[in-house]
Amino acid sequence: MVADATMMFEIDEERDVVEVQIQIFDEDSIGRDATFVLSQRVRVKDHDPVHESKELYRYDFRTDQRTITFTVPTSKFTGFCYDGREVEIEYQGVLKIDDAIFFDTTVTEEVTYNLLKKPKIQRDADTLIDPRDHFNFVANLGAIPIRNKLATLVLVFVGMIVITVNTGIGCHDQLSPESQTFLYSHRGSDGDSSSPLMQSLIGSGAAGAGIWLAIRRQLRKYMTFRFKHVPNRIDRTTEVPVEQLIHGLAGVELNDVTLRVVACNLEKGQYMRGSGSNRRRVSFSEPIQGVLLYKQKARTIPRKQPVENSFEGTVKFAPMFDALYPPAVVSSSHGLSVYWEVQLLLDKLVDQELVGSTAGFLEEDFFSDGS
């Protein structure tokens, strides 16, 4: 079957433009209104993906000839092409000709431009960015103020009740006829069969995760930990002494403390899971290219003594720009972002972390020559 129209791209580096050539074969497509849209698209590598795109350039015209040529400034190609582990970022040109009542002629082509590749880092980014938190619940509970102890115990009690009651309802509804269920139906909104027990387990898991995050916030109250000063502009030359970057003060003595500053890229996207009424959209944020910018240990930090006084040296940001890709964000849920944080890792207490701002980063600083 011959296509009604084709679309080709040619990069003209001397003029800093991409030439678009459209060839129309169907007589019915001549003399029609048409639109060309250039988008940056995030393609999720999953068996049930949710893709996302952002419009970069639009050109409206009429198909007065069989061959139509126009140019798109390369400045419209913001960002870069990227082929990662979980997502692919590409440019996409879409031609739409208004030539039918129901189905207009549509031609879609991928545009490869500014393909960026960084050397792969063998370090496990997941472990670097989200290290396993080894803490003792009883010891940690004893280290926090009395009001936080009470709040933690209330959260534990409420969590146990919510999960137990919700799971019990799920078991009851699973074994009961539809007319006698309490909360969970045997049929989804689309009419397909659904498992009440599975619905309750999903709900209990979500409630448990939320309550656990609230408990961890309470367990961190054994100290205050914050940024003291983060430069408004961070580039390859930025070096910040630890004592100027952070400030921490603990109400208890801290032992076996490790201070780290780490960075990575985050591949972000969404995919669908479940079926029927249980079908849901799941967001992910997968760390890659993990970089260690600073690490130092302290055996003991006395209570009520500034944490930063126990660590020496400076945090050098240059390795971040050598190893990481610049941000390429298509939407709040899709794209490639830059992430860095300060970690205070302890043996028996919940770890502390501070997420750094990326507002002071510029894309050009991430290229190898810094130009």
QUITA-V259335 format. One record per residue. N is the residue number from 1. RES is the residue in one small letter. PSI is psi in radians with two decimals (999 if undefined). NEAR is the number of other C-alpha atoms within 8 Angstrom. Layout:
BEGIN
n->N res->RES psi->PSI near->NEAR
n->N res->RES psi->PSI near->NEAR
END
This chain:
BEGIN
n->1 res->m psi->2.23 near->2
n->2 res->v psi->2.35 near->3
n->3 res->a psi->2.58 near->6
n->4 res->d psi->-0.50 near->9
n->5 res->a psi->2.71 near->11
n->6 res->t psi->2.84 near->9
n->7 res->m psi->2.29 near->12
n->8 res->m psi->2.65 near->8
n->9 res->f psi->2.45 near->9
n->10 res->e psi->2.21 near->7
n->11 res->i psi->2.20 near->8
n->12 res->d psi->1.68 near->9
n->13 res->e psi->-0.52 near->6
n->14 res->e psi->-0.66 near->5
n->15 res->r psi->-0.04 near->5
n->16 res->d psi->0.82 near->10
n->17 res->v psi->2.80 near->12
n->18 res->v psi->2.11 near->12
n->19 res->e psi->2.25 near->12
n->20 res->v psi->2.17 near->12
n->21 res->q psi->2.16 near->11
n->22 res->i psi->2.26 near->12
n->23 res->q psi->2.14 near->10
n->24 res->i psi->2.24 near->13
n->25 res->f psi->-0.51 near->9
n->26 res->d psi->2.20 near->8
n->27 res->e psi->-0.57 near->6
n->28 res->d psi->-0.28 near->5
n->29 res->s psi->-0.05 near->14
n->30 res->i psi->2.45 near->11
n->31 res->g psi->0.52 near->8
n->32 res->r psi->2.76 near->11
n->33 res->d psi->2.44 near->11
n->34 res->a psi->2.77 near->12
n->35 res->t psi->2.35 near->11
n->36 res->f psi->2.25 near->11
n->37 res->v psi->2.20 near->12
n->38 res->l psi->2.22 near->12
n->39 res->s psi->2.70 near->12
n->40 res->q psi->2.20 near->13
n->41 res->r psi->2.38 near->13
n->42 res->v psi->2.04 near->15
n->43 res->r psi->2.11 near->12
n->44 res->v psi->2.28 near->13
n->45 res->k psi->1.42 near->9
n->46 res->d psi->2.77 near->7
n->47 res->h psi->-0.31 near->4
n->48 res->d psi->1.21 near->7
n->49 res->p psi->2.82 near->11
n->50 res->v psi->1.89 near->10
n->51 res->h psi->2.89 near->11
n->52 res->e psi->2.60 near->10
n->53 res->s psi->2.79 near->10
n->54 res->k psi->2.22 near->9
n->55 res->e psi->2.28 near->9
n->56 res->l psi->-0.54 near->11
n->57 res->y psi->2.48 near->8
n->58 res->r psi->2.39 near->9
n->59 res->y psi->2.08 near->7
n->60 res->d psi->2.39 near->8
n->61 res->f psi->3.11 near->7
n->62 res->r psi->2.52 near->8
n->63 res->t psi->1.25 near->12
n->64 res->d psi->-0.28 near->7
n->65 res->q psi->2.86 near->8
n->66 res->r psi->-0.53 near->10
n->67 res->t psi->2.13 near->8
n->68 res->i psi->2.27 near->9
n->69 res->t psi->2.35 near->8
n->70 res->f psi->2.95 near->7
n->71 res->t psi->2.63 near->8
n->72 res->v psi->2.15 near->9
n->73 res->p psi->2.42 near->9
n->74 res->t psi->-0.33 near->8
n->75 res->s psi->-0.35 near->6
n->76 res->k psi->-0.32 near->8
n->77 res->f psi->1.21 near->10
n->78 res->t psi->2.46 near->6
n->79 res->g psi->-2.52 near->7
n->80 res->f psi->2.91 near->12
n->81 res->c psi->2.54 near->13
n->82 res->y psi->2.37 near->10
n->83 res->d psi->1.78 near->7
n->84 res->g psi->-2.89 near->7
n->85 res->r psi->-0.72 near->6
n->86 res->e psi->-0.41 near->9
n->87 res->v psi->2.76 near->14
n->88 res->e psi->2.32 near->13
n->89 res->i psi->2.18 near->13
n->90 res->e psi->2.83 near->14
n->91 res->y psi->2.51 near->14
n->92 res->q psi->2.23 near->12
n->93 res->g psi->2.29 near->12
n->94 res->v psi->2.13 near->11
n->95 res->l psi->2.26 near->13
n->96 res->k psi->2.14 near->11
n->97 res->i psi->2.22 near->12
n->98 res->d psi->1.42 near->10
n->99 res->d psi->0.26 near->10
n->100 res->a psi->2.78 near->7
n->101 res->i psi->-0.74 near->5
n->102 res->f psi->-0.83 near->4
n->103 res->f psi->1.85 near->5
n->104 res->d psi->2.71 near->10
n->105 res->t psi->2.22 near->13
n->106 res->t psi->2.26 near->8
n->107 res->v psi->2.24 near->10
n->108 res->t psi->2.25 near->9
n->109 res->e psi->2.50 near->9
n->110 res->e psi->2.44 near->8
n->111 res->v psi->2.05 near->9
n->112 res->t psi->1.98 near->8
n->113 res->y psi->2.37 near->8
n->114 res->n psi->0.95 near->7
n->115 res->l psi->2.10 near->8
n->116 res->l psi->2.28 near->7
n->117 res->k psi->2.29 near->5
n->118 res->k psi->2.64 near->7
n->119 res->p psi->2.33 near->5
n->120 res->k psi->2.44 near->5
n->121 res->i psi->2.26 near->7
n->122 res->q psi->-0.24 near->5
n->123 res->r psi->2.48 near->8
n->124 res->d psi->1.81 near->8
n->125 res->a psi->-0.62 near->12
n->126 res->d psi->-0.81 near->11
n->127 res->t psi->-0.62 near->8
n->128 res->l psi->-0.78 near->12
n->129 res->i psi->-0.60 near->11
n->130 res->d psi->1.24 near->6
n->131 res->p psi->2.64 near->7
n->132 res->r psi->2.27 near->5
n->133 res->d psi->1.82 near->7
n->134 res->h psi->1.86 near->9
n->135 res->f psi->2.77 near->10
n->136 res->n psi->2.03 near->8
n->137 res->f psi->-0.78 near->7
n->138 res->v psi->-0.80 near->6
n->139 res->a psi->-0.71 near->9
n->140 res->n psi->-0.71 near->14
n->141 res->l psi->-0.66 near->9
n->142 res->g psi->-0.27 near->7
n->143 res->a psi->-0.22 near->9
n->144 res->i psi->2.76 near->14
n->145 res->p psi->2.79 near->8
n->146 res->i psi->-0.69 near->6
n->147 res->r psi->-0.59 near->6
n->148 res->n psi->-0.53 near->11
n->149 res->k psi->-0.84 near->12
n->150 res->l psi->-0.75 near->8
n->151 res->a psi->-0.69 near->9
n->152 res->t psi->-0.80 near->11
n->153 res->l psi->-0.65 near->8
n->154 res->v psi->-0.74 near->8
n->155 res->l psi->-0.70 near->11
n->156 res->v psi->-0.80 near->10
n->157 res->f psi->-0.82 near->8
n->158 res->v psi->-0.73 near->8
n->159 res->g psi->-0.76 near->11
n->160 res->m psi->-0.72 near->8
n->161 res->i psi->-0.83 near->8
n->162 res->v psi->-0.83 near->10
n->163 res->i psi->-0.73 near->12
n->164 res->t psi->-0.82 near->8
n->165 res->v psi->-0.77 near->8
n->166 res->n psi->-0.72 near->12
n->167 res->t psi->-0.65 near->12
n->168 res->g psi->-0.70 near->8
n->169 res->i psi->-0.69 near->12
n->170 res->g psi->-0.72 near->16
n->171 res->c psi->-0.74 near->10
n->172 res->h psi->-0.84 near->10
n->173 res->d psi->-0.50 near->17
n->174 res->q psi->-0.65 near->10
n->175 res->l psi->-0.09 near->6
n->176 res->s psi->2.66 near->9
n->177 res->p psi->2.79 near->7
n->178 res->e psi->-0.63 near->8
n->179 res->s psi->-0.25 near->5
n->180 res->q psi->0.21 near->7
n->181 res->t psi->2.65 near->11
n->182 res->f psi->-0.82 near->7
n->183 res->l psi->-0.70 near->7
n->184 res->y psi->2.24 near->11
n->185 res->s psi->2.72 near->11
n->186 res->h psi->-0.12 near->10
n->187 res->r psi->2.40 near->10
n->188 res->g psi->3.09 near->12
n->189 res->s psi->-0.39 near->7
n->190 res->d psi->0.04 near->7
n->191 res->g psi->-0.18 near->7
n->192 res->d psi->2.73 near->9
n->193 res->s psi->2.57 near->8
n->194 res->s psi->2.58 near->11
n->195 res->s psi->1.98 near->9
n->196 res->p psi->-0.69 near->13
n->197 res->l psi->-0.75 near->11
n->198 res->m psi->-0.70 near->8
n->199 res->q psi->-0.73 near->11
n->200 res->s psi->-0.63 near->13
n->201 res->l psi->-0.68 near->11
n->202 res->i psi->-0.76 near->8
n->203 res->g psi->-0.72 near->9
n->204 res->s psi->-0.68 near->12
n->205 res->g psi->-0.74 near->9
n->206 res->a psi->-0.75 near->8
n->207 res->a psi->-0.75 near->11
n->208 res->g psi->-0.71 near->10
n->209 res->a psi->-0.73 near->8
n->210 res->g psi->-0.74 near->8
n->211 res->i psi->-0.67 near->11
n->212 res->w psi->-0.69 near->8
n->213 res->l psi->-0.68 near->8
n->214 res->a psi->-0.66 near->9
n->215 res->i psi->-0.76 near->11
n->216 res->r psi->-0.63 near->9
n->217 res->r psi->-0.69 near->8
n->218 res->q psi->-0.69 near->12
n->219 res->l psi->-0.34 near->14
n->220 res->r psi->-0.08 near->12
n->221 res->k psi->0.15 near->10
n->222 res->y psi->-0.16 near->12
n->223 res->m psi->2.89 near->10
n->224 res->t psi->2.49 near->8
n->225 res->f psi->2.11 near->11
n->226 res->r psi->2.90 near->8
n->227 res->f psi->2.43 near->9
n->228 res->k psi->-0.82 near->8
n->229 res->h psi->2.14 near->7
n->230 res->v psi->2.17 near->7
n->231 res->p psi->2.50 near->6
n->232 res->n psi->-0.51 near->6
n->233 res->r psi->2.09 near->7
n->234 res->i psi->2.17 near->10
n->235 res->d psi->-2.89 near->11
n->236 res->r psi->-0.48 near->10
n->237 res->t psi->-0.09 near->8
n->238 res->t psi->2.21 near->9
n->239 res->e psi->2.19 near->8
n->240 res->v psi->2.13 near->9
n->241 res->p psi->2.47 near->10
n->242 res->v psi->-0.70 near->12
n->243 res->e psi->-0.33 near->10
n->244 res->q psi->-0.34 near->9
n->245 res->l psi->-0.75 near->11
n->246 res->i psi->2.88 near->12
n->247 res->h psi->2.30 near->13
n->248 res->g psi->2.57 near->11
n->249 res->l psi->2.13 near->12
n->250 res->a psi->2.56 near->14
n->251 res->g psi->-0.07 near->10
n->252 res->v psi->2.87 near->10
n->253 res->e psi->2.36 near->9
n->254 res->l psi->2.34 near->11
n->255 res->n psi->2.59 near->10
n->256 res->d psi->1.11 near->10
n->257 res->v psi->2.34 near->14
n->258 res->t psi->2.22 near->12
n->259 res->l psi->2.20 near->13
n->260 res->r psi->2.60 near->13
n->261 res->v psi->2.14 near->13
n->262 res->v psi->2.81 near->15
n->263 res->a psi->2.77 near->14
n->264 res->c psi->3.01 near->16
n->265 res->n psi->2.64 near->14
n->266 res->l psi->2.07 near->12
n->267 res->e psi->2.09 near->16
n->268 res->k psi->2.45 near->14
n->269 res->g psi->-2.94 near->15
n->270 res->q psi->2.72 near->14
n->271 res->y psi->2.91 near->12
n->272 res->m psi->2.53 near->11
n->273 res->r psi->2.77 near->9
n->274 res->g psi->-3.07 near->7
n->275 res->s psi->2.80 near->7
n->276 res->g psi->-2.33 near->12
n->277 res->s psi->-0.27 near->10
n->278 res->n psi->0.03 near->9
n->279 res->r psi->2.29 near->9
n->280 res->r psi->2.75 near->8
n->281 res->r psi->2.24 near->8
n->282 res->v psi->2.24 near->8
n->283 res->s psi->2.54 near->9
n->284 res->f psi->2.74 near->8
n->285 res->s psi->1.66 near->8
n->286 res->e psi->2.09 near->9
n->287 res->p psi->2.43 near->12
n->288 res->i psi->2.91 near->11
n->289 res->q psi->0.86 near->13
n->290 res->g psi->2.32 near->16
n->291 res->v psi->2.30 near->13
n->292 res->l psi->2.02 near->10
n->293 res->l psi->-0.47 near->13
n->294 res->y psi->2.48 near->11
n->295 res->k psi->2.27 near->9
n->296 res->q psi->2.58 near->9
n->297 res->k psi->2.66 near->9
n->298 res->a psi->2.28 near->11
n->299 res->r psi->-0.81 near->7
n->300 res->t psi->2.39 near->9
n->301 res->i psi->1.99 near->12
n->302 res->p psi->2.66 near->8
n->303 res->r psi->2.55 near->10
n->304 res->k psi->0.33 near->8
n->305 res->q psi->2.36 near->9
n->306 res->p psi->2.21 near->10
n->307 res->v psi->-0.67 near->11
n->308 res->e psi->-0.37 near->10
n->309 res->n psi->-0.28 near->8
n->310 res->s psi->0.03 near->8
n->311 res->f psi->2.46 near->12
n->312 res->e psi->2.96 near->9
n->313 res->g psi->-3.04 near->6
n->314 res->t psi->2.74 near->9
n->315 res->v psi->2.06 near->11
n->316 res->k psi->2.16 near->11
n->317 res->f psi->-0.11 near->13
n->318 res->a psi->-0.76 near->10
n->319 res->p psi->-0.49 near->10
n->320 res->m psi->-0.77 near->11
n->321 res->f psi->-0.47 near->14
n->322 res->d psi->-0.65 near->9
n->323 res->a psi->-0.50 near->11
n->324 res->l psi->2.71 near->12
n->325 res->y psi->2.60 near->10
n->326 res->p psi->2.84 near->11
n->327 res->p psi->2.49 near->10
n->328 res->a psi->1.43 near->9
n->329 res->v psi->2.11 near->9
n->330 res->v psi->-0.65 near->13
n->331 res->s psi->3.12 near->9
n->332 res->s psi->-0.34 near->6
n->333 res->s psi->-0.20 near->9
n->334 res->h psi->2.42 near->14
n->335 res->g psi->-2.81 near->16
n->336 res->l psi->2.11 near->13
n->337 res->s psi->2.91 near->12
n->338 res->v psi->2.42 near->13
n->339 res->y psi->2.39 near->11
n->340 res->w psi->2.64 near->12
n->341 res->e psi->2.77 near->11
n->342 res->v psi->2.28 near->12
n->343 res->q psi->2.33 near->13
n->344 res->l psi->1.84 near->11
n->345 res->l psi->2.25 near->12
n->346 res->l psi->2.83 near->14
n->347 res->d psi->-0.90 near->9
n->348 res->k psi->-0.07 near->9
n->349 res->l psi->2.71 near->13
n->350 res->v psi->2.37 near->13
n->351 res->d psi->2.70 near->10
n->352 res->q psi->2.62 near->9
n->353 res->e psi->2.60 near->9
n->354 res->l psi->2.16 near->10
n->355 res->v psi->2.15 near->8
n->356 res->g psi->2.64 near->9
n->357 res->s psi->2.49 near->6
n->358 res->t psi->0.20 near->8
n->359 res->a psi->-0.44 near->6
n->360 res->g psi->0.19 near->9
n->361 res->f psi->2.51 near->9
n->362 res->l psi->2.49 near->8
n->363 res->e psi->-0.74 near->8
n->364 res->e psi->-0.37 near->8
n->365 res->d psi->-0.27 near->12
n->366 res->f psi->-0.11 near->12
n->367 res->f psi->2.67 near->10
n->368 res->s psi->-0.62 near->8
n->369 res->d psi->-0.06 near->4
n->370 res->g psi->0.14 near->8
n->371 res->s psi->999 near->6
END
